[in-house]
Structures are given as C-alpha cells and as structure tokens.
Amino acid sequence: MTFQIPEPRATYDLTMGDGAAIRVRRHGNANAKARIFLGNGNGFAADGYFPFWGPLCETFDMVVFDFRNHGWNPPAESGADGHTYAQMTLDLDRVLREVRRRDGEKTDIGIFHSMSSRTAMKHAIELGFKWSALFLFDPPNVPPKGHREYERMDFFEHRLAEWAKARQERFGDPSELAAHYREARAHSTWVEGAHELMARAVLREAADGGWELACPREYEASIYLQAMTLCLWPPYDAFGGPMKLIGADPDARGAPGPAFANRALAEDFGYAYETVPGTGHLLQIQKPEECRRIVFSFLDENGIGY
C-alpha cells in the first residue's frame, strides 16, 4: 500500500519570535466547526502520521505542521540554540495565535505526539489552556528523581540520545530509510505503507545529491536529553481544560519507557488516560483507527461539538 497525501488547500509560512519559519499546511473541511492542530514527535514529521490524520479530514478543518527543524520547515538560523522545549512552546503559541488571526475562531483541538505533546503540556501549564480539547499521545514524561519510574525514563532518554548521535544521516533514497524503519522492532508493526511515508516525510534532498535528515541528528539527541530537565509532572487539574492522555501499552512486549511513565502519571493524579493494546511509541501509525476512536469518544463524552 502506498499513501498519497493530498495537496494542501493552502500552505503558508509563519515567522517565529527568533525568525524561524514554521510551514503550515491546511487540509480537510474548511467549513467545519472544529479545527485540529496536529504536530510531530522528535525526529519524525507530521506527514508521516497521515494514516491517522488523513480520515479526520472528512470531519475537521486541519492545521498540519512540523515543529522547528523538522519536516517541511527550512533550517532555523538560530540552530541548536533555538532548538529547545522553551522555544518550541513559544512557537506553538504563535502558530495557534496566527492561525486564529488569519482564519478566525473555531473549536480548536490539539493533537500532539511525543516531543510535541510535551511541548503542548508545557504550553498549557505555563501559558494557559487555549484549547477546546487537548490529546497527548505518549509524551515522554519524566517524573521527579526518586519516583518509581524515574530510572526507567532516565535510561530510555539517554539510550535514545546516544542512538540519535550515531544514526545514519544521509541516504541514497528514502526507500533506504524506509527499510531501516521496517527492520527496527519498535517500528515493524506500523501499518503497511507507513514506513515509506515517514521516510519521505523526515528526509529532504541534499544540495550535493542524495537525501538527508531534515532534523539534524544532534538536534534530535538534544531533545531526548532535554526531556530529563523539564521538571514537568503536573497534576491533571493544572491544565485547566479537557485533556486526554493516550499511552503506549505497558503490557506489550518491549514496551517503551513512556508507556510506564504515562501510566504512573495517570495513577498519581487521576488523569483521563487510555492505552491502545499492543502498541508502542508510534501508536498513531500502528493502530490509527483505534486512536481516532479515542479522539471522537473523548469529544463526545465532553460535549465538544465537531
């Protein structure tokens, strides 16, 4: 199976506070009552999640974008200095404000994964809850030192950082990276066609030929390490609005660290929380239909119209 992402009905660049550009793509139903903002995980890109968000275009107005230095975005001139959770939090706020300014007010729903979901948590806690509903897919939440899940997350993030620093950064063709995804145990259960789709989404043509990672591997590694410094383990009522935490399955074989951390966060503070059985960290492209069901169910339970 080959996924073909439709041409956006509109594309525009938004300028962030430090001059970086975020390229927004508009998909879906322009006349819909509700609008979804969708972002990517560290080292991935929003187009790669199309098996999840594509069918949502029938119902929602879609704002699809990559966080800085990922996917469609040009490299930010601030480089590594601006590639931080603090700056991405400000970026998210600007994207939200600018889209509203351009296109008006709607029922705004945030759907974010991993790095972008941690950013959305920081945004909601520090800058205020600005959503009608917020969905966080498997954020790499790190509890305080001494917590029962701290050591597991410390090992998880440092292991990923070391992997990212050494990962292959240039490819002859996207199919080469797609093959790596298929061979990796953590990614082997993505839906058919998702490996090729994500490979195309995270690579760009290099000036001297071939293909290269849109997000430099050093930047990717830095985000894994920054996860350990956020001190973000908030109670549920700190968000100030309806939020659903969706985690990888901690009972699945080879479950990643965040699966356990998110279960612990939900247990500690009574979060609205659910897992998708049999999934790992990229659950939206392992079981996209089940993930969409969670979105619709939570909106219905909270009386949020779409």
C-alpha positions in Angstrom: 0.0 0.0 0.0 1.2 3.5 -0.9 -0.1 6.6 0.9 -0.6 9.7 -1.2 -1.1 12.8 0.8 -3.4 15.2 -1.0 -2.2 18.7 -1.9 -3.0 21.1 0.9 -5.7 23.6 0.1 -3.4 26.3 1.4 0.2 26.5 2.6 1.9 29.4 4.4 4.9 30.2 6.5 4.6 31.7 9.9 7.6 33.5 11.4 8.5 32.6 15.0 10.0 35.0 17.5 13.6 34.3 16.6 12.9 34.4 12.9 12.5 30.6 12.3 9.8 29.6 9.8 7.0 27.1 10.5 5.3 25.9 7.3 1.6 25.4 7.9 -0.5 23.1 5.7 -4.3 23.4 5.6 -6.2 20.2 4.8 -9.7 18.9 5.5 -13.0 20.6 5.6 -12.6 24.4 5.6 -16.2 24.8 6.7 -16.0 22.5 9.7 -16.9 23.8 13.1 -13.9 22.3 14.8 -10.2 22.7 13.8 -7.4 20.3 14.6 -3.8 21.3 15.2 -1.5 18.4 14.6 2.2 18.1 15.3 5.0 15.6 15.2 7.4 13.7 17.5 11.1 14.2 17.8 12.9 13.1 14.6 9.6 12.4 12.8 7.4 14.6 10.7 3.6 15.4 10.6 3.1 14.0 7.1 4.2 10.6 8.4 1.2 10.4 10.6 -1.2 10.6 7.7 -2.6 7.1 8.3 -4.0 8.6 11.5 -5.0 12.1 10.4 -6.0 11.6 6.8 -9.5 10.3 7.6 -10.0 13.1 10.1 -10.0 15.5 7.1 -13.6 14.4 6.3 -14.8 15.9 9.6 -12.4 18.6 10.7 -10.5 21.6 9.4 -6.9 20.5 9.7 -3.8 22.6 10.6 -0.9 20.2 9.9 2.6 21.5 10.8 6.1 20.3 11.8 7.9 21.7 14.8 11.0 23.7 14.0 13.8 22.0 12.1 11.6 19.1 11.2 9.7 18.0 8.0 8.7 20.9 5.7 10.4 23.6 7.7 13.6 25.2 6.5 16.5 25.0 9.0 16.2 27.7 11.7 19.1 30.2 11.6 19.2 30.1 15.4 20.4 26.5 15.1 20.9 24.4 18.2 20.4 27.5 20.4 16.8 27.7 19.4 16.1 24.0 19.3 14.7 23.8 22.8 11.4 23.0 24.5 11.2 26.5 25.8 11.4 27.9 22.2 9.0 25.3 20.8 6.5 26.2 23.5 6.6 29.8 22.2 6.4 28.5 18.6 3.2 26.6 19.4 1.6 29.6 21.0 2.5 31.7 17.9 1.1 29.1 15.5 -2.1 29.0 17.4 -2.5 32.8 17.6 -1.5 33.4 13.9 -3.9 30.7 12.6 -6.7 32.2 14.6 -5.8 35.7 13.4 -5.8 34.5 9.7 -8.8 32.2 9.7 -10.9 33.2 12.7 -12.1 31.5 15.9 -13.2 27.8 15.9 -13.4 24.9 18.3 -9.7 24.3 18.4 -8.4 20.8 19.3 -4.7 20.0 19.8 -3.4 16.5 18.9 0.3 16.0 19.6 2.7 13.2 19.9 5.8 12.6 22.0 8.0 15.8 21.8 5.2 18.0 20.6 2.9 16.6 23.3 5.4 17.5 25.9 5.6 20.9 24.3 1.8 21.2 24.5 1.9 20.2 28.2 4.4 23.0 28.9 2.4 25.4 26.8 -0.9 24.7 28.7 0.7 24.8 32.1 2.8 27.9 31.6 0.8 30.0 29.0 -2.7 28.9 29.8 -5.1 26.3 28.4 -6.1 27.6 24.9 -7.9 24.5 23.5 -11.4 23.1 23.5 -9.7 19.7 24.0 -6.1 18.5 24.0 -4.9 15.0 23.1 -1.4 13.9 24.2 -0.1 10.7 22.5 2.6 9.0 24.6 4.5 12.1 25.8 8.0 11.1 27.2 7.0 12.3 30.7 9.8 12.2 33.2 8.9 12.0 36.9 10.9 13.6 39.7 14.0 11.9 41.0 13.1 9.2 43.5 9.9 8.4 41.7 9.3 4.7 40.9 9.6 5.4 37.2 12.4 7.9 37.1 15.3 5.4 36.5 13.4 3.8 33.6 12.9 7.1 31.9 16.5 8.2 32.6 17.7 5.1 30.8 15.2 5.5 28.0 16.1 9.1 27.1 19.9 8.6 27.4 19.8 5.5 25.3 17.8 7.3 22.6 20.2 10.3 22.7 23.2 8.0 22.1 21.4 6.3 19.3 20.4 9.6 17.7 24.0 11.0 17.8 25.2 8.0 15.8 22.3 7.4 13.5 22.7 7.5 9.7 22.1 11.0 8.5 22.4 10.7 4.7 20.7 8.3 2.3 20.8 7.5 -1.4 17.0 7.3 -1.5 14.0 7.4 1.0 13.5 3.7 0.5 16.8 3.1 2.3 15.4 4.8 5.5 12.1 3.0 5.0 13.9 -0.3 5.1 15.6 0.7 8.4 12.2 1.5 9.9 10.8 -1.9 8.8 13.7 -3.7 10.3 13.5 -2.0 13.6 11.5 -4.0 16.2 9.9 -0.8 17.6 8.7 0.3 14.1 8.0 -3.0 12.5 4.3 -3.0 13.3 3.4 0.3 11.6 0.5 -0.1 9.1 1.5 -1.1 5.6 2.9 1.9 3.7 3.8 4.0 6.8 7.5 3.2 6.6 7.9 4.7 3.2 5.6 7.6 4.1 7.6 8.5 7.2 10.9 8.1 5.4 9.8 10.6 2.7 8.5 13.0 5.5 11.7 13.2 7.5 14.1 13.5 4.6 14.9 16.3 2.2 17.0 16.4 -0.9 20.6 17.4 -0.1 22.2 20.2 -2.0 25.1 17.9 -3.2 22.8 15.0 -4.1 21.1 12.2 -2.2 18.9 12.7 0.8 19.5 13.9 4.4 17.6 14.1 7.7 15.6 17.3 7.9 16.2 17.4 11.6 20.0 17.1 12.3 20.8 14.1 14.5 22.5 16.4 17.1 19.3 18.3 17.5 17.3 15.1 17.9 19.7 13.9 20.6 19.5 17.2 22.4 15.7 16.9 22.7 15.9 13.5 24.3 18.3 14.9 26.9 16.2 18.0 27.5 13.3 15.8 28.5 15.2 15.0 31.7 15.4 18.7 32.7 11.8 19.9 32.2 10.6 19.1 35.7 7.1 18.7 34.3 5.0 16.1 36.2 1.8 18.1 36.7 -1.5 17.3 38.4 -4.4 16.9 36.0 -6.2 19.9 37.2 -3.2 22.1 36.3 -4.2 22.0 32.7 -7.4 23.9 33.2 -9.3 22.2 30.4 -10.3 18.8 28.9 -7.2 16.8 28.2 -6.8 13.1 27.3 -3.5 11.2 27.8 -3.1 8.2 25.4 -0.1 6.0 26.1 1.7 3.1 24.6 0.7 -0.3 26.1 2.9 -1.0 29.1 1.9 -4.7 28.9 3.1 -5.0 25.3 6.3 -6.8 24.5 9.3 -4.4 24.6 7.1 -1.5 25.8 9.0 1.8 25.8 9.7 3.9 28.9 6.9 6.4 28.3 4.3 3.6 28.4 5.1 3.1 32.1 5.7 6.8 32.9 2.3 7.8 31.5 0.5 5.0 33.4 2.3 6.2 36.5 1.3 9.9 35.8 -2.3 8.9 35.4 -2.2 6.8 38.6 -0.6 9.6 40.6 -3.0 12.3 39.5 -6.2 10.7 38.2 -5.7 11.7 34.5 -8.2 10.9 31.8 -6.0 8.2 30.4 -6.1 5.3 28.0 -3.8 2.9 26.3 -4.1 1.2 22.9 -3.4 -2.5 23.4 -0.4 -3.9 21.7 1.1 -0.6 20.7 4.5 1.1 21.2 5.5 4.7 21.0 4.3 5.3 17.4 0.8 4.1 18.3 -0.9 6.6 15.8 0.6 4.7 12.9 0.4 1.3 14.5 -3.4 1.4 15.2 -4.7 4.6 13.6 -8.3 3.6 13.7 -8.3 2.9 17.4 -6.5 6.2 18.1 -9.2 8.1 16.1 -11.9 6.3 18.1 -10.4 7.6 21.3 -10.4 11.2 19.9 -14.1 11.0 18.9 -15.1 9.3 22.1 -13.5 11.9 24.3 -15.0 14.8 22.4 -18.4 13.2 22.6 -18.0 12.5 26.4 -17.2 16.1 27.0 -19.9 17.6 24.7 -17.4 19.2 22.4 -19.1 19.6 19.0 -17.5 19.0 15.7 
